[in-house]
Amino acid sequence: MTTCYTRAYNALHLEMFAFLGWGVLTAVGAFGLSKTEDLRLDRPAAAYAGLLFGLPVLVLLGQQAFGLAVPYFGMVVIAIYYLLVAGCTCLLGGFAAAWFRGLPLTSSLGFNLINAALKAFVGVAVASSLAGIAQYLQVPLPEFLVSPLNQIGASYGNLRQQNLFALLGVLGLIALIVLRSTAGRPQWRSDGLAVLVFLTLLIAIVLSTSRTGALLVGIISIWGLVESWRARQLMWMLLLALPTYLLFRYIAVQIDLQGLLPFHGTNRPGLISTALEGDYWRQIIWTKSLALVRSHPIWGVGFGNIAYAMFTETLPVPSASVTEHAHNIFLQMAVELGAPIAAAWAFVLAILIVRSRHALRSFEGRSLAVFLLAVMIHSLLEYPLWYAYFLLPGAFALGVFTQIGALFRTEIRAPAMSPMNGSLGVDSASAVPNKAASYARAVGIGGVSTIILALFGLWDYAKVSPSYELNSSVPLPDRVIQSYESVLFLNLADYSALNLTGVSPATAAVQLRLANRVAHFRFDPQVAATHAAAASLTGQMALAKASAYRLWLKDKDAAERLRLALAGSGLPQALELSAFLSKPTFVPWP
């Protein structure tokens, strides 16, 4: 649930812009829908959706009150902000679906709005894919679009990580297929352009080398089998997704092995060993996460403390792999919020899905189900949903899906009628028109709050970002001091301050206090080295050795650099820790 950002302007900066855009959409949409006559909403579905996002908010507030959460109030505020925005977005999706119910059969307004949104989504996916393909072909691109790690598709201007890049391509495929197939009224009539977009997205997914992306493409083809059976006609674009992916994968591997287009990145399609190592790494993370759940079953380790707990606690895996995510959304909640909360959250989600299962009667409902399944599978294998680009579209899709499910469950209208293609009726025992308008206005107020907080976040982040600029005329100490004017991002201010000066007897006490705080936010090798050195110089040798041993497990090169630096200082405590690093042994965390 936490993420470190150490570039002047990066993913967090872009996410604030994403929230700003969604805030405008939510405010305009919700206030507009509140003026719709006879607006109705399935209240149980909306209540379960609200509980889905509200339950973690209550737990975060409780952990903050009792001092269990990460010692940075701003991180907790941002997490709550994410959840509240997602909840408002989900309810907005529900109101949109309820509004479409009341449209007459002759109306094309709602239909055109949906298709415009889908086309925009496809456009974003294609633009992202083209940037990734150009990166693979070594086409010169501005730094804005190129990842420092040379991971295909991963950059500030595109996405942070190649699995996210692949997920966007998969969701773009789903949107394209819906545009081509909606209720016999395709809105993407150009066959040639559709095929070109289809191939572009698949090529980009192949080049990402994401196994999660490959799995999701396979699910799309299974969806094609289901649709072909129901419609009694072949859905070629769906059925060909997996075979085309496998063909492109084979071609990419052969090109890579022949060295025709050498790409010196960390994820080349020909490096099968890299994929296997990635699987082992994920297994380590899951094993460590389960161990943390067993040792902290009720209250968890506290929000934001997963990296600190993985680094400090005795775990059954002989590795110091530290991550800020459990790479599974349910494990993430169990580790940080406690197993009972994770189980309760999963139970609410299961109820919501089961109540909405009747949405599968329509093509649009099944399309939304595949969309949500793709996002959920990604959250079970990769980073959880704490990422605006997929959290908010996923929340909106969930809101629409639940209301379509409620529509068919109560049999308001004939199941053969498509919710995106005509009037959906208005009578329901659980749909009350008067309160629905009030709820919509409340969601609109939430949208306005989103705009205000996003603008504040952008303004506040600008105080911290200069301390991470590489080329600045302002001295670094002055920039670090300025970063402490921030309200929400003091964790980044502490991180920059920790790396400002080296550890010495005069600064050791201050550095240790800083390192103890920063360690809850990010316990990387640099933080661990500073922590160990500062602890040794303040006489806390047991803590220093425990930190140094874990540093040695995680990064032996960093541990060797620390050993040499300590040996060169000539100080007795430093020499003792240096000797320990020559032959490190396990030391429990004090």
C-alpha positions, 0 to 999 in steps of 0.5 A, spaced: 500 500 500 506 504 500 510 506 494 517 510 494 518 515 489 525 518 488 524 522 482 523 530 482 516 528 478 514 521 477 508 516 478 505 520 484 505 526 480 501 523 474 496 520 479 495 527 482 493 529 475 489 523 474 485 524 481 484 531 478 481 529 472 476 523 475 474 529 480 472 533 475 468 527 471 465 525 478 463 532 480 460 534 473 457 527 472 454 526 479 451 533 480 448 532 473 445 525 474 442 528 481 437 533 476 435 527 472 427 525 474 426 519 477 433 517 478 433 510 481 439 506 484 439 499 487 440 501 495 443 494 497 448 494 491 450 501 493 451 499 500 455 493 499 460 497 494 460 503 499 462 498 505 467 495 500 471 502 500 469 504 507 471 498 511 479 500 510 478 507 511 475 506 518 481 501 519 486 506 517 483 511 522 483 506 527 490 504 526 492 511 526 489 513 532 492 507 536 499 508 533 499 502 529 500 505 522 506 508 519 509 514 522 507 518 517 500 522 517 500 524 510 501 517 507 495 515 511 491 521 509 493 519 501 491 512 502 484 514 505 483 519 499 485 513 494 479 509 498 474 515 498 475 517 491 474 510 489 468 509 493 465 515 489 467 513 482 464 506 484 457 510 486 458 514 480 458 508 475 452 505 479 448 512 478 450 512 470 447 505 470 441 507 473 440 513 469 441 509 462 435 505 465 431 510 464 433 512 457 428 511 452 429 506 446 430 512 441 435 515 445 442 515 443 445 520 448 448 514 453 450 510 448 454 515 445 457 517 451 459 510 453 462 509 446 466 515 446 469 513 453 471 506 450 474 509 444 478 514 449 480 508 453 483 504 446 486 511 444 490 511 451 492 504 450 494 504 443 499 511 445 502 507 451 503 501 446 506 505 441 511 508 446 513 501 448 514 498 441 518 504 439 522 503 446 524 496 444 526 498 437 530 503 440 527 509 437 530 515 440 525 518 445 525 523 450 526 522 457 519 523 459 517 516 455 523 512 457 524 508 463 531 509 467 531 501 467 529 500 460 523 496 462 518 496 456 513 501 457 515 503 464 517 510 464 514 517 467 510 518 461 507 511 460 507 507 466 511 505 472 512 497 471 511 493 465 506 488 468 501 495 468 503 496 461 501 489 459 494 490 463 493 497 460 494 493 453 489 487 455 484 492 457 484 496 451 483 490 447 477 489 451 474 496 450 476 495 442 472 488 442 466 491 446 466 497 440 466 492 435 460 487 438 455 491 442 448 489 441 449 488 434 450 496 433 458 496 432 461 503 433 468 501 430 466 500 423 473 500 420 475 493 419 482 495 417 483 500 423 480 495 428 485 490 426 491 494 426 489 496 433 488 489 435 495 487 432 498 493 436 496 492 442 498 484 442 505 486 440 506 491 446 503 485 450 508 481 448 514 485 448 512 487 455 514 479 457 509 480 462 506 473 464 500 476 467 499 479 460 499 472 457 494 469 462 489 475 461 490 474 453 488 467 454 482 469 458 480 473 453 480 467 448 476 463 453 471 469 453 471 468 445 469 461 446 463 463 451 461 468 446 461 464 440 457 459 443 452 464 446 451 468 439 452 461 435 457 465 431 464 466 431 467 472 435 474 472 431 477 477 434 476 474 441 478 467 439 484 469 435 487 473 441 491 468 444 494 464 437 496 471 435 499 473 442 503 466 441 505 467 434 508 474 436 511 471 442 515 466 438 517 471 433 520 476 438 524 471 441 527 469 435 529 476 433 531 477 440 536 470 440 538 472 433 540 479 436 537 483 430 534 488 434 538 488 441 534 491 447 539 491 453 533 492 458 531 488 464 526 484 461 528 481 454 523 476 451 529 471 450 531 471 457 527 465 460 531 465 466 529 472 468 522 469 468 523 464 472 527 468 477 521 472 477 517 467 479 522 465 485 522 472 487 514 472 488 514 466 491 519 469 497 514 475 497 508 471 498 512 466 503 514 472 507 507 475 507 504 469 510 509 468 515 507 476 517 500 474 517 501 468 522 505 472 527 500 478 527 494 475 525 489 480 528 491 487 528 497 486 522 503 489 522 500 496 521 498 500 514 505 502 511 509 497 515 510 491 511 517 493 508 519 494 515 516 488 518 519 484 512 526 486 513 526 486 521 522 480 523 525 473 523 522 470 517 522 462 514 525 464 507 533 465 507 533 472 503 532 479 505 528 481 499 524 487 501 518 489 498 512 495 499 507 490 496 505 483 498 503 482 490 496 480 492 491 484 495 488 479 500 495 478 503 496 485 503 490 487 507 491 481 511 499 483 513 497 490 514 490 491 517 489 484 520 486 477 517 479 478 520 479 485 516 482 482 510 476 476 511 471 481 512 473 485 506 473 479 501 466 477 504 463 483 502 466 483 495 464 476 494 457 478 496 457 484 491 459 479 486 454 474 487 448 479 487 451 482 481 452 475 477 445 476 473 449 481 469 452 476 465 446 475 462 448 481 457 454 482 453 455 488 456 455 485 463 460 479 461 464 485 458 465 488 464 466 482 468 472 480 464 474 487 465 474 486 472 477 479 472 483 482 469 484 487 474 483 482 479 488 477 477 493 483 476 491 485 483 492 477 485 499 477 482 502 484 481 501 490 485 495 491 489 489 496 486 493 502 489 494 505 483 489 510 480 490 508 472 486 502 474 483 503 481 478 508 478 476 505 472 476 498 475 471 502 481 467 505 475 466 498 472 464 495 478 459 500 480 456 499 473 456 492 473 453 491 480 447 495 478 446 491 471 446 485 476 441 488 480 437 490 474 436 483 471 436 480 478 429 483 480 427 482 473 425 489 472 425 488 464 426 482 459 433 479 460 434 480 452 434 487 452 441 490 453 442 495 458 447 499 453 442 499 448 435 501 450 430 503 456 431 499 462 425 500 466 424 503 473 420 499 477 424 496 483 422 494 490 429 496 492 430 503 488 427 509 491 427 515 487 427 521 492 434 518 496 437 517 489 438 524 487 440 526 494 446 520 494 448 523 487 449 530 490 453 527 495 457 523 490 458 530 487 460 533 493 465 528 493 468 529 486 469 537 488 473 534 494 477 530 490 479 536 485 480 540 491 485 535 495 488 533 488 490 541 487 493 541 494 497 534 493 500 537 487 502 544 490 504 540 496 508 535 492 512 541 489 515 543 495 518 536 496 520 534 488 526 539 488 530 535 493 530 530 488 532 534 482 539 532 479 540 539 476 539 545 480 542 551 481 539 551 489 544 548 494 541 541 496 541 543 503 536 548 502 532 544 497 531 539 503 530 544 508 524 547 503 521 540 503 520 540 510 514 545 509 510 539 505 504 536 509 503 530 506 510 528 503 514 528 510 516 521 508 520 524 502 523 529 506 526 525 511 528 520 505 532 526 502 535 528 509 537 522 510 541 521 504 544 528 505 550 527 509 554 521 511 554 518 518 559 521 523 559 521 531 556 528 531 550 526 526 549 519 528 544 520 533 540 524 528 541 520 523 539 514 527 532 517 529 531 519 521 533 512 519 528 509 524 522 513 521 524 512 514 525 505 515 517 504 516 516 507 509 522 504 505 528 500 508 532 499 502 540 498 502 542 505 503 537 506 509 539 500 512 547 502 511 545 508 514 541 505 520 547 500 521 552 505 521 548 510 526 546 505 530 554 502 531 556 509 533 551 511 538 553 504 542 547 500 540 551 494 537 546 489 537 541 493 533 547 495 528 549 488 527 542 486 526 541 491 521 548 490 517 546 482 517 539 483 513 543 488 509 548 483 507 542 478 505 539 483 501 545 486 497 552 484 499 555 489 494 552 494 499 554 491 505 561 490 502 561 498 501 559 499 508 564 494 511 570 498 507 567 505 509 567 503 517 574 500 516 576 506 514 573 511 519 578 508 525 573 508 530 572 503 535 565 501 534 565 502 526 571 497 526 567 492 531 561 492 526 566 492 520 569 486 523 562 483 524 560 484 516 567 480 514 563 474 517 556 476 518 551 471 522 544 472 524 542 477 529 535 477 532 532 484 531 532 487 538 
